Amino acid sequence: MLFLISYKPKPGRVEAEDQRVLNLFVKWKPPAGITIKSHYIRSDGGGLVIVEADSAVAMIEGNATWVPFLDYDAVVPIADITESLPALQRAAAWRDSVR
């Protein structure tokens, strides 16, 4: 399952902590069951990551590594729009059927 993770640095984080995060990230490997598909850094110091996860436990482990340093804005499942269209159409049809 794909997830979008949006994060930002915790308020009050100081330069020494930024250096610590960089050093950790360089050496970090995602846990088993997590594949990073893409990772983007925002100009405000936050970031967006798209990951594929085999389980909720893998997501918990991967995110727990960074909890001391980051606030997560979102960790939400995502899907390709073309694969999702039939489900969206079924939902719309059901809404239309209820009067």
Buried (B, 14 or more C-beta within 10 A) or exposed (E): EBBBBBBBBEEEBEEEBEEBBEEEEEEEEBBEBBEEEEEEEEEEEBBBBBBBBEEEEBBEBBBEBBEEBBBEEEBEEEEEEEEEEEEEEEEEEEEEEEE
